Amino acid sequence: MSMPAAGDALPPPRIDAARILAPRSVALIGASEDIGKFGGRILHNVLRHGFAGALLPINPNRRTVLGVPAYADIAAAPGPVDLAVIAVPAAQLAATVTACAQAGVGACVVITAQTAEFDAAGERLQREIVDIARRHGMRLVGPNCMGMISPVAGLGLTSSLTLQHVPRLIPGRVGLVSQSGALMATLFMLAHDHGGGFSRMVSVGNQADLELCDFFEALIADDRTAVICLYVEGIRDGRRFVRACARAADGGKPVLAVKAGRSDHGARAAASHTASMAGSYGDFAAACRAAGVVLMDEPEAMALVATAYDRIGDIGAGAIGMIVSSGGGGAVTADRLALADLPLAAYTEPTRAALSRHFLERHINNPVDLGSHKGVLALDVFVETIDAIVRAPEVAVVFYILTAQPLMRETAAALVDAWRTSRKPFVVVLDAGSFGDAVRDLFIDAGMPFLTRIDDGLRALALLFERRRLRAVAQRPAATRPAHASPLAAERLAALPSGRLTEPEAKALLRAYGIATPREVIADSAAAAARAAVAIGFPVVLKGLVRRIVHKSDAGLVRLGLSDAEAVRQAYAGVTAALTLAAEPAPESVSVQETACGSVELIVGARWTEYGPQVMAGFGGTLVELLRDVGFASAPVSRAAARELLAGLRLAPLFDGVRGRDRADIEAAADVIERVSWLAVDLGRQLVELDINPLIVGPRDAVAADARATLG
């Protein structure tokens, strides 16, 4: 097969990501009987778990390998070949990929490492194999990956020894795309030990060709997958990722994600691991929240919670009904639920009456402590307590912490029966160490979802309530453009200056979207400044405006609370003196401004990110970096979403007024955020960044006291 000449159109891909996840034929280059080699482990894994498709070992020195007919090279293997797995030294990689491309292979799963994640030579090699593959219409997974595991197809196409450890692959409905191969194998094993299974798992490694989104989209379309987990180090196409998240939400498929790179250390580790740029975690988190993706803090917890959730299902109205056999453990866990804003149900009289058979009135609490029962301990204490909580209409989910206790196996059997007959979700934590091994086996045999850490139980509950919140959000009307926020005409957009805007220029943009700013007059002398202050009305603010200086307060260019004309003249002299000390020329202009009054100072910002336009809002002023109390959202946002963002801030109680302060109008602040979000949408990629700081929020209004912007 001849290579296309430079400039020729590339041939279409031979197969797509969905076919890669469900191949009909697999060639294993370097197949071996030696389990100490990559090719040996992969072959053993495929044979052990009963892949029903064609398996084609490639070994020039053997006629059979582990009883399977072998072929001298990929060209000799009967086609068509969907996948070829390559685990050869880097020096042989280009030649091997070329041979596969010329033989008509659909895609190569490249286990070989020491490519772009390793050094400059490896980066050149990676570019070379991508070029070879694309010129033939062949796709690549990896390099530097660990293949994939597809329990629904009985395919263990990975070198991980974990597949030699398990007797069988447990099919489930959870799909995983991971940028770490070793992590994929770890999550597979953890879920297996909890009786949970996956549909399909794939590690994408360096994403040289096929990337995370290719397989994410394939899982969205896969009828064997109901829940999707993503381990992300870097996103190659943020807008594509956001569109995929929206399609998953439309299809009713929950998406859970963990992203590395939340800290500087994590970002560096991600880059060295898979040659990925970790990007801004805040941008990623905002895009996920807007698309209904549930962010988690730990990959292991993500896998366990997802595989449990697959069998738990969504919750309806109500709160948590918690049952424990340790009073102290229950009290500590109840505290943790409260701190995580996870609601415990307040039991109604019918529920209390049902519980009163086994508990004194003062012991009928939530959580119910089984150890406080009255009378002789018998199995009916456990069974009837579970039944009372399950039947309670105020309970949306039963949270049972099963510790080492009498009648433990019988109680576990009662839990299984209640779970099977009730339509309410159960979150069960088997918190008994090896003492609970027999119960663990009972749960696994019954298909009962369970967890073994209270932390994971809390995460599962958080997921259930977050999913309920997201379902409610999805029913809200889409964001609509507010009045007096008409999009800027194309000619006006073209006329905007590039680079950093002055404060008056930035405020003019805000006013075009109906955002209030203080009255101001530009003065060219101390006398003119004093006259402007009289016209505006005292007290006033005086600012020296220099385009290149962002933080005017730090440079001594802001004077607040000027109460008479003399104070204004002195402030004017002070501003020009500050500029002289800073070795700056005279200010480009001096602005005399009305003083904005209010009890809360916010920061509201917007910028273009790899995921599209985003807004930021939080408590601001000169302490914004110290407070770090901000939230992010993808633009545009509705008024309701903006209000929710503000209500979720740590200092949100300030809106209600504290220590004699006036209340602040959260609706007015949300209106500004909504308008800024539409400004960000309209400016698009032209918007590098925009900040209102402070936005002064009073009892009935919100005023942009200062603003800056940079346009591309």
N, C-alpha and C positions, 0 to 999 in steps of 0.2 A: 504494500500500500504506500503510495507516494505521499510525501508531506506537501500541504498547500504552500504556495509561494507567499513570501511576505506581502501583505496587503490584501491577499485573498480573503473572502468571507469564510469564517470558521464553520465547520459542519455542525449540525445540531447535536445536542447530547444524545448518546445512545440509550441511556436509561435515566430515570429521575430518582429523586431521593426516596420516594415511596417504594420503588422497586428495590432500591439498595437495602431498605429495611426488611424487605420480604423477598430475598433472592430465590431463584429457582435452581441456580447452579453456582458452586463456589470452587474456585481453584486455589490451592494452597501451595505457594511457591516456597521451596525449601522444606517440604513435608518430611518429617522424621519420626522414628519410633522413640527417640530419646526425649523424655519429658523434661530434661534439663535444657532443651533448646526451645526457642520461640516456636519454631515450626512443629516441634513435637508436642508441646503443650496445647497449641491450637487444634491440632489434629485429634489428640485425645479428647479434648473438650467437645468438639463437634460430634465425634463418634459416641461419646458417653451419653449425650442428651438427645440423640435420635433425630437429627436433621433429616427430613424426608426428601429433600432435593438431591441433585447430583453433586457428589463430592469428588473432586479431581485433584489428587495429590500430584505435585510436580517435583520429581527427583530423578536426575539423569542416571543415577547409579542403582536404582531399584525398579523392579517390575511390579512389585506390590509393596505397600506400606500399611502395616497393621491389617493386612488382609484385603486392602482396597487397591484395585488396579492403579498403577502410577504411570506418569507420562514423562518423557525425557525433557520436554520443554513446553511452554505454554502454547506454542504453535501446533504441537501434536495433540493437544487436548481437544476432545470433541466439543464443538460449540453449539449454540452460542453460550458464552460464559458471562454470567451476570457480574460476578465479583471475583477478583483475584486478590488474595491477601499476600502482602509483601513484607517480609521480615528479614531483609538481607543487610549486610554492612553498607554504610553510606557510599563507599567506593563503587558498589555494584548497582546502586539505586537507579541512576539515569538509564543504564542499559536495560535493566529489568522493566522499567516503566515503558521504554520504547518497544520492547518485545511484546508487552501486553497490549499496547496501543495498536501495533501492527497486526496482532492476532484477533482484533475485534472485541476485546474485553469491554464490558460496559462500564465498570468502575474498578479502581484499585483502592483497597484499604491498606494504607501505608503505615505499618508499625514502626518502621525505621525512624530513629531519632537523629540527633546531632545535625539538624538542618537549621532553619532560621532562628530557632531558640538558642542555638549553640554559639555560632560565630559568623563572621562575614562570609567565609567559604560555604558554610551551611546555608546561608541565605541565598547565595548564588545558585547552589544546587537545588534549593526549593523552587526558585523561579524557573530553573531549567525544566524540572519535571512537570510543572504546571503548564509551561509552554508546549511541551511534547503532548501532554494529555489533551489540551484544548484544540490543538491542530488536528486531532483525530476524533474529536467528539467524545472522548473518554473522560469520566469524572474521577476525582480523587477525594478520598476521605483521609484526613491527616495532612502531612506526616506527623510523627510523634504522637500517635494515638494508640489506644489499646483495643480497637475494634468495637464489637457490639455484642449484645446479648438480647436475644429475642425469644423469651419463654413461650409466647403464643405460637411460634414456629419451631420450637424445640432446637433453636440454633444458639450455640455458645461459641461465637466466633471471636474469641479473645484468648490471650495467653495467660489470663489470671488463673492462679492455682485455686481460687475459691470455687471454681466450677468442678474441680476434682473432689472437693470436700463435700459438696451437697449431693444427695442421691438423685434429686430431680429438680428441674426448673419449675417453680410455682407460677403458673400464668396468673396475671392480674390485669388491671385496667389502667395502670399508671405508666406513663411514658416518661423517659428521662433523656435529655440531651445534656452532655457534660463536656466541658473543656478540659477535664482531667480524667485520664483513663484509670489511674489507680483509685481515684475517688469513686468512679463508676462501680468498680469491683467491690469497694468497701460498702457502698450503699446497697448493692445487690445482697451482700452477705447479711447486713443488718436487718433488712426487710425479711429475708428468708428466716432468720432466727425468731422473728415475730409473726411468722405465718403469713406475711404479706408478699405479694408478687408484683412483677412489672409486666407490661405488655411488650414494650421494646425499649432497649437502652442503647445509646450510641455515644461514643467519645469522639470528638471532632478534632482534638489536638490543635495543630497550628492553624487550622482553617485556611490552608493555602488555596483551596478551590471551593469545595462545598463548605458552607459555614453553618453556624448554629441555627440561623433562621431557615435554612433549607430543610433541616430535619424538624424544627419546630413546626413549620407549615405542614410537613408531611404527617406529623402526629395530630395536628388539628383535623386533618382530613381522614385520619385512620379510624375506622369504626371499631377497632379493638382497643382503642385508648379513650378513657373518659376523664383522666386527670393528667396534667403535664407538669413535670418538674424540670427546672433549668438551673444548671450550675454555670455561672457566667464569669468570665474574666475580662473579656473585651467584646464589644459589639461592633461589627464592621459597618453596618448600615442601620443607624438609629431609627430612621423613618420607616424602614421595612419592618423592624422589630415592633414598632408601635402599631403598624397596620396588622401584623400577625396577632398581637395581643387582642386587638379589637375583634378580629375574626374568631379567636378562641372564646371571647366573651359572648359574641353573637351565637356561637354554637353551643353555649352552655357548658364549656369545658373549663373548670378551674385551672389556673396557672399559678404555681408556686415557684419562687425564684430566690436564689442566693447569689449575691455578687461579691467577688473578691475586689479589693481595692478601696475599701472604706477608709483606710488609713494610708499614710505614705508608705509604711512598711508593706502593707498588703498590695498596694499598687506596684511596688518594685518586685515583689514575689511573683505577681501575675505576669509581668512583662518578661521576667527571666524564665518563667515556666512554659508559656506557650506563645511567646513573641507577640502578645496582645497588649494593646494600649488600654489600660483599665478605665480611662475616662473619669468623668466626675460622677461620684456616687450620688450626689444630690440630684443631678440631672436624671440619672437612671431611676432613682427612687420616685421622682415626680412623675416621670413617664409611666412607670408601673402603676402608681396609685390612680392616675387618670384612666388607665386601661383596665383596671380591675385586677391587676396582678397582686398576689399576696407575697410580700417580701418576708423572708425569714433570715435568721441570723446564723444558722448552722446547717450545713448540708445533711448531716446525719439526722437531725431532727426533721428536716424537710422530707426525707425519704420515709421515715417512720410515720410521720403525721399524714403524709399523702396516701400511703398504702392503707393506713387505718381509716382515713376519711373516705376512701373508695368504698369501704364497707359500712361506714357510719351513716353517710348521707347528710343532707342539709337539715337545719333545725327550723322549727316554726316559731310562733310567738311564745314568750315566756322567758324564764331564767334558768339557773342551774340548781338542780337538786343533788346535794352532796351527801354521800354516806361513807363513814370511816369506822374503823375499829380501834383507832388510837385517838384519844381526846386531844393530846398534845399535838400530834401530827395534823389533826384536823384544824386546830386553832391556827397553827402556822400557815397551813395551806389556805385557809379562809382569808388570812391577812394578805397573802400573795395574790389571791383573786381580787381583793379590793384594790390593791395597788396597781393591778393590771386592768382595772375598770371592767372586770368580768363579773356580772351580777349574780348574786345568790337569790333564789326565790324566797319571798315572804310567804310562809305557808298559811293557807286559808283554813277556816274552821273545819270543813269536811276532811281536809288532809290531816289536821291535828287530831281530829276524832279517830281517824284510822290508825294513827300512830300511838294513840293513848292506850291501846291494848297492851303495849309492851314498854311504854315509857311514861314516867311521871311528867306532869305538865311543865315543870321547870327544866326538863331534859329534852323537850321537843323543840329542838333548834335546827338551824341549817348552818353547818353540817349536823346530821344526826350521828351521834356516837353510839355505835352498837354496844360498846362496853358499859353503857349506862342503863341497860335494860333492867326491868324489874322482874323478880321471880327467877325461876330456874332457866338456865340457858338451854335452849333447844333450837333445832333447825328452823322452826316456824318463826322465831324472832327475826332471823335473817330474811327468810322468804317473804313474810308479810310486810316487813319494812321496805324491802325492794318494791313490792307490789304497790304499797301506799304512795311511794314517791313516783313510780311510773304513772300511776293513775292521776296524779295531781295535775289539774289543768294549768296551774301556774308554772309548771316545770317543762322546759323545752328540751333539756338534755340531762341525763342521769350521769353523775360523776362519782364513780365508785373506786375508792382506794383500798385494795385488797392486800392487807399485811398478814404476817404470820399470825394465825388465830385458830381456835378450835373449829372443827367442822369446815375446814378451809375448802377441801375438795367438793363437799356437798354444797357449800355456798357458791362456788364457781359454777357448778352445774345449774344451780338456780338462776344465776346471772345469765347463763347461756339460754335457758328456757325463756326468761323474761325478754332477752334481746330478740329471740326468734319470734315471739308472739306479740311484742309491742312494736308500734310504729315509731316510737321515740328513739332517737340516737342515744347510744351509750358510749361514754369515754371511761374505760377501765384501766387502772394502773395496777399492775401486779408488782407490788413493792415488797418483795420477800426474799430477794436474792436467790441462792440455790435451793433454799427451803421450798420455793414455789415451783420447782422444776416439773413436778407432776401436774400441777395446775396449768403451767405453760403448755404442756403437751395436750392437755384437755382442750384448752382454748384453740390451739392450732388445729387439732382434729375437727373441732366444731366449726372452724372458720370464723371464730369470734375475734373481732379486732381488740387488741390490747397494747399497752405500752408498759415499759418497765422503769421509767423515770417520771417522777412527779413533774419535773420541768417539761417533759414532752406532753404530759397530760394537759398542762396549762397552755402549751402551744397549740394543742389540738382544739381546746376550747376557744382559744383566741381565733383560730382559723374559722371555726363554726360561726362565731359571732361576726367576724369580718365578712364572711361570705353572706350572711344575712344583711349586713349593712350595704354591701355592694349590690345585692339584688334590689334593695330599696333605692339606691342611687341610680341604678339602671332604669328605673321606672320614672325618674324625673325627666321633665322636658329638657331638650338640649339647650345649651347656652345660646341666647339670642342677643343680638346687638342692642344695647340700650339707646334710648333717645339721646340726641345731641352728641352722638359718637360716630358720625358718618365717616366712612373710609376716606383717607386722603386721596385726592385725585392724582392720577399718574404724573401730571405735569408738576404738581406740588411736591410729590415724592422725589422727582428728578431734581427739583430745585434745592432740596435740602443739602446743606454742606456735609461733606464727608469729614471724618475725624471727630474730635471732641467738640461738643457744643458748649457755648457759654450758658450760664444759668438762664438768662432771658430767652435764649433760643430753645432750650429744653422746656421751659415753662410755656412757651408759645405752642409747642407740640401738645402739651397736656391740655391747655385751654381748648384746642381744636377738638378734643374728645370730651369736653364738658367737665373737666376737673378744675376746681377752684384754686386760684393762686392769690397771694396778697397783692394789694395795689402797690405799685412801685413807680418811681421816677428815676431816670438816669441823670446824674449831676456831674458837671465837669469842673466844679470848684466848691470850696467849703461854703461860700455864700449861697451858691445854687442848692447845695445839699440842705442847708438850713431852711431855705424858702420851700423846698419840696416837703420837708418834714412838717412845716406849718400847714401846708395844703393837705397832707395826708392825715395828720392828727397824731399827737403823741400818745404813747411812746412809739418810737420807730426803731427799725433795725438798719444798720448801714453795712454794706458789703463791698469789698474791693473785688472786682471781677477780672481775673486773668485766665485766659483759656487753658493754659497748661497746668494750672494748679487745681487739683481736685479737692483736697481737704482744706478749705479756706480757713476754718477755725484753727487748724494746726499752724497755719502761716500767719496768724494774727490779723486776718482780713475780715473778721466779723466782729461787730460791736452791737450788743443787744441792750434793750431797755433804755434807749436814749430819750430822756423825758423833757428836754428843752432844746432851743436852738443852739445854745452855747455847747451843750454836750455833743450835738451833731458836728459842730465845727471842730471840736477837739478830736472827735472820733475820725473825722476826715484826715486830720493831720496825722493821727496815729496809724491809720491804714497806709498812708504814703510812706511814713517812716519805717513801718514793718517791711514794706517792699524794698526800701533802700538797704535795710539790714540783710535782707535775703538776696542782695545783689540783683534785684529785678528792676526793670524800668517802671515808670509810673503805671498804675493800673489801666487796663484798656477802658474801663469805665467804673464808676462808683454808683451803686444802686441804693436808693433810700426806699425802704419797704415798710408797709404796714405790719404791725406785730400781730401774728396769728396767736389766738388764745385757745387753750384746751388743756385737758388733764392727762392725755396720753400722746406719746410720740411714737409713731410707727415708721418703719422703712418699707417701702413698696418698690419693687424692681421688676425688670423684665429683661430677657435676652434671648438670642437665638442659640439653640444648642443642637447637637447632633440628632436629637429626638424631635426637633421642631421648636416653636416658641414656648417659653416657659415664664411664669411669673413667680415672684418671691414676695412674701410679706411676713412681717414680724415686728417686734419691739425694737425701736431704733433710737435715733439721736446720736450723740457723741459716744454712747456706750454700746453701740450695736455689736462691735466685735467682741466685747466682753460678755454681753448678755447671751449672744448666740441663740436667741429664741426666735427662730424663723421657720417658716414652712414653704414648700414649693408645690407648684401645680402646673400642669400643661395648659397652655392657652388655646382657645379662649375658655374662661371659667364663667359659670353662671353666678348670679348674686348669692344663691343658696350655697354653692360650693365655696365661694369666697368667705362667706360667714362661717362655714364649717372649718375652714382653714384657720381663721382667727380664733375661733372658740377652742381649737386644739392646742393653742400655745400655752406655755407654762404660766405666763403672766396674764392670761385672759381675764381673771377676776378683776383686773384693774378697770375693765370697761364698766363694771358695776359701781365704781367709786369706792375708794378705801381711805381711811384716816381723814375724813372730811373733804376729800376731793369730789368734784362733780362727776357724775356719770359721763361716759364717753359714748358717742353714737356709733355702735358697731355696724349699723346698717349703712351709715354714711361712709365708713371706712371700707365696707364690702363693695359699695358702689364704685369707689375709686379703683379698687383691685380689678373689678369687672371691666372698667373702662381701659385701664392699663393693659389688660390682657388682650383686648381688641386692638389697641394700638400696636402691640407686639405682633399680632396676627397680620395686620396690614403692612407693617414695615418688613416683616419676613426676615430674610437673610441680611437685609440692610441694617438691621438693628444688632449692633455688637452688645450694647448694654444700656440700660436706663435705670436710674435710681431716683426715687423721691425720698429724701431724708433730711429733715423729718417731715412726715405727714402729721400735722397737728389735728387731733381729733377732739372736738368739743362736744357739748351736750346735744347739739343739733346739726353739726356740720363737720367736714374734714377738709383741710386746706393744705395744699402742697407748699410748705414754707421754703423748701430748697429743692433743686433738682439738677441732675447732670445727665448727660447722654453721650454716647459715642456711636457714630454711624459708619458703616463700611461703604 
